Amino acid sequence: MRDKRRVNMDDINLHYRFLNWRRRIREVRAVRYKERLKRMLRDGDILRYHGNSDEVGCFIAARPLSRRNRYFEVTIMDTGVRGMITVGLVPQLYKLDHQPAWLPHSVAFHADDGKIYIGNTVGQQFGPKCCRGDRIGCGVSPDPVDGQLTVFFTKNGKEVGNVEIPASPEGLYPAVGMHSLGEEVLLDLNAEWGMEDDDGQMIVDSHEEDWGRLHDIKVTGTLLEYIGKGKSIVDVGLAQARRPLNTRFHYYELEITDAGEKCYIALGLARRDYPKNRHPGWSRGSIAYHADDGKLFQGSGVGDAFGPRCFEGDIMGCGIMFPRDFNQDGEGEHLFYSF
């Protein structure tokens, strides 16, 4: 009887040891694959600085780059006060009080000065500065060579340059740093880096470089898709072209491929610093034709009856009728807009 009871107790102890072992594995995995951030707020794919500009904010992704996923991108939505946005790679346990690449075993490209930093607070001139609307990408070569890993950086889909750093057995994790009020980026940890075709030309599957500003708008080729919440009047998506209309390119069109729930689509023109959470036509320095009610809005939240409502399959256009003797720098000249 005693022997049988002792065997049962041994079985119970072994069972509990097994459960503790499984729990420990889950805890280790939870720590290993958990993103880390400090003085930043994350809302979906949006990262925002949440400090007082005296302290660095840092984000580190949950998983390192790998052979299957070896590239990521960040789109600058707002440069804030100083535009001190950094994109690069760091070890998993990198200190969050430092910009990526200020400490050893890390590398990063800094948007404010176009310099690259490699484990040091002193950077080297590397590429162009980046501003609102620019996409900064970072990727790694498939396999290290002689213990060295090639890290490359891109701007708007074009490679800026590359550097070699010692490969890390634990891998290097995507990181984003910020350091001033108002800084905001769109994070894409699943971005793909195009391969070269037979003619040696880079395959570009997106027209994002045509757009100077994108807010709650996703670009896929020539398709624009609203990805915001759509719950209130300020949940507006805005896509603003990088270049203004001019006497040579004075007209553009869009086709409504999906009207969504209420077809709140507006087409028009706006000043460069137009508020990102306002429909074109609602605020000063803009004019727009709204598809849902056929009204024309000219710097006001109240529109005037203008044309027919538009639906899925309709093509809307907007252009400027420049005077024959139009002077780009002239003041007081009246322009005629056509829709």
N, C-alpha and C positions, 0 to 999 in steps of 0.2 A: 504494500500500500504506500509506504514511504517512497519507494523507488518510482512508482507511477506518478505520485504527486510531484516529485522532484523533476521528472521528465516534463510534466506539464508546465511547471514554472520556468524551466529552461526554454521551452517553446514560446511561452509568453514573452520572456525577456528578449529572445531573438526577434520576435515579431515587432516589439517596440523599438529595438535597435534599427530594424529595417525601416520603420516609419520615420524615425529621426533622421536616418540617412537620406531618405527621399525628400524630407522637408528641407534638409540642408542643401541638397542639390537645387531645389526650387529657389531657395534664398540666394544662392550664388548666381544662378541664371538671372534672377530678377535684378540683382545689382549690376551684373555684367551688361545686360541689355536694357539699360535705363538711361535716357537722355539726362543731361545735367545742364542747368542754366542758373545764372545769377545776375540780378539787376536787369532782367529781361522778362517780357511777357510774351507768351506764345498763344496765338489765336488761330487754330488751324495751321496753315502754312505761313502765317504772318508772324514775324518777330519784331518786337518793339523795344527800344531802350527804356528802362524803368529805373533810372538813377538820377543823380544830381549834377552830372557832367564832371564831377571831380573824381569819380570812380568808374572803373571799366566794367562793362557788362559783357558776359561771355556765354555762348551756347555751344554745347558739345553733343553731337548726335549719339544715338543709342548704339549704333553699330559702325564698325570701321569700314573703309572702302575695301573692296575685294575684287577678285577676278570677274565675278558676275556683276558687281555694281561698283565701278571704279571711277565714277564721275558725279559731281553734283553742281548745282548752280544757285546763285542768289541774285534776285532782281532788286535793285535799289528803288524802293517806292518813295522814300523821302530821305534826303541827306541831313535833315535836322539843322542844328546850329553850325556844326563844323564838318560834317560828313566823314567822321573818323570810323568808317566801316571797314572791317577786315574779314577776309575769307581765306581759309587755309586748312591745314591738317595738324592735329596734336595727339599726344598720347591720351589714353582714356582718363587717367587721373590727373590731367593737367589742372593747374591752379586757376580757378575762375576769376581771380582778381587781376589777371594779367591778359593783355591782348594776345591772341594767337601769334606764335613765333617770337615772343619776347623771351621765352624760356627754352632751354635745350630740348632737342628732339622734336622740334616743331617748325613749320614753315607756313608763311602766309603772304598774301598780296594785299597791300593797303590802298584803299580807294582814294583817300584824300591826297596822297602824294605820289601814287604810282610806283612806290618802292616795294621791293620784296625783302622780307625779314626772315632770317634763318637762325632761330635760337639765339637771337641777340636783339637788343633795343636799338641798334644802329642798322638802318636799312641801306640797300643798294638800289640805284636807279634801275628800273626793270621795264616799265610800260607806261601807258598813258594814265592820267587821272580818270576817275569814273564819277559820274554824277547821276542825278535822278533819271530813271528809265533804263540805265545800263544794266546788262547782265554780266556778272562775274562768275566764271566757272573754274573748277579745280578738279584735276583728275590725276591718276597714276598709271604708269606703264603696267602691262599685264604681269610681268615677272621681273624681279630684281636681277641685276647683272653684277656679279662679283660683290654681292652684299650691298649694292647701291640701288636705290629706287628713284626712278625718274618721275618728278612731279611737274605737271604743266598747268598753266593758267590760261583762261580765255576771256575775251571781252566781246560781248554780243556775237558769240558763235565763232569768233576767229581767234586762233592761238596767239597769245602775247609772247610766250617764251616758256622755257622749262629749266629746271635745276635738278641736280642729283643730291640726294641725302641718304644717310645710312638707313637701310631697311630695318623695320622693327618687327620682332617676332609676334608681338601682340597686335600689330596693325596700327594704322593711323586713322583717327576719327575726324569727320567733317566738323569744322568749327567756324563760328561767326563771332566777331567782336564788335562792340559799339562803345562810343565814349562821349556822346553829347545828346542833349534833349531833342526829341522829335525824329530821331533816326528810326527808320522802318524798312524792312526788307521782306521780300517774298522768297521763301525757301523751297527748293525742289531737290529733294534727296534722291529722286529717281530719274533725274535728267539723263539723257543719252548723248554721248559724244559721237558725231558722225564719222564714218570711215571714208576713205578716199576712193573714188571710182577710177575707171581705167584711164581717164584723161587727166588724172591728178587733181581734179577739181573737188572741193569739199562739198559734200551733199548737205544741203541745208533744208530741214523739214519744217522750218518755222519762219514766219515773217515778223518776228518780234522786234527785229532791229529797225523796222519801219516805224515803230511806235516809240514816242518819247516818254509817254506816261501810260501806265496800265494800273488801274485800281479795281480789284474784284472782277477782272476780265481775264479770261484764259485765251491764248492765241494758239491755234493749231492750223498751220499753213495760212490760208487767207480767211479762216473762220474765226470769228470772235464769239465767245460764249460767256455769259454772265455767271459768276460763281459766288456771288455774295449771298447774304442772308435773306434779303428781300422782305424784311419784317416791318420796316419803318421808312419814313420819307428820306432819311439820310443814308439808307442802304443802297446807294446808287453806284453802279459800275461805270467807270470812265475810261475810254481809250482815246488818247490824243496823239495825233501823228507827230513825228519828230520834226517835220519841216512844214512851214506854212504854205498856203496856196500862193501862187505868183502869176505873172503874166504868161509864163510858159506852161505851167501846170495849174489851171484855174478851175478844175472841176473834178469831182469824185462821186462814186456811187456805192451803194450797198444793196444786197438782196436779202430779204427777210426769209431765212430758211426755216426758222421756228419762232413763232410769235410768243411762245411761253404762255403763262396764265392770262396776262392782261396786255401784252404787246406794248410795254412801257419802253419803247425804243425811240430815241431822239437823234436826229442827224443835223449837224450844223457846224458852226465855227466859234472858236473861243480863244481868248488870250492865253498866252503860254502858262501863266501861273493860275489858271482857273481852278477853283475849289474842286477837289477830287470827289466830294460827296454831294455834288449838285449836278442836276441834269443840264446839259447845254441849253442856253436860253433863259435859265432861271436867274442867273446872276449877271452883274455888270460886266460888260466886255464880251458878250456872247449873243448869238442868234441861232435859233434852231427850229426845225419843223418836227413836230411830235406825231408819231404814227398812230398812237392810241385814240387821239381825238381830232387830228387834222388841224391843230392850231399852230400858230406861229408865236414863239416866245422871243422877246427882245429885251434881255436884261431884267426880266421881271417874272415873278411866279404866276402872273396872270397872262394868259395867252389870248390871241385874237383869232377868230375864225379865218382860215386861210385856204385849206384845200381838203381833199377827201381823206378819210381814214385809210390806213394801210394795213395789209394782212400778209399772212404767209405766202411767199411767192412773188410779192410785189418788189419792185426795184425803186429805191429812193435815191435821188441825186442832189448835190449841192455845188454851186459854183459862184464865181465872182465875175461880173462884167466890168472889166477894167477899162477906163477911158483910153483912147488911142494915145494920148500924150501923158499917161499916168507916170508920176514920179514916185518911186518907192519911199523916198524920204520926205515927200511933200506933206504939208499939214493942211487940214481943213478941206481936203478933197472928199467928195461923196462917192461911195461905191455902191453898185447895185448888185444885190444878191439874188440868185435864182435857185429855185427848188423844183 
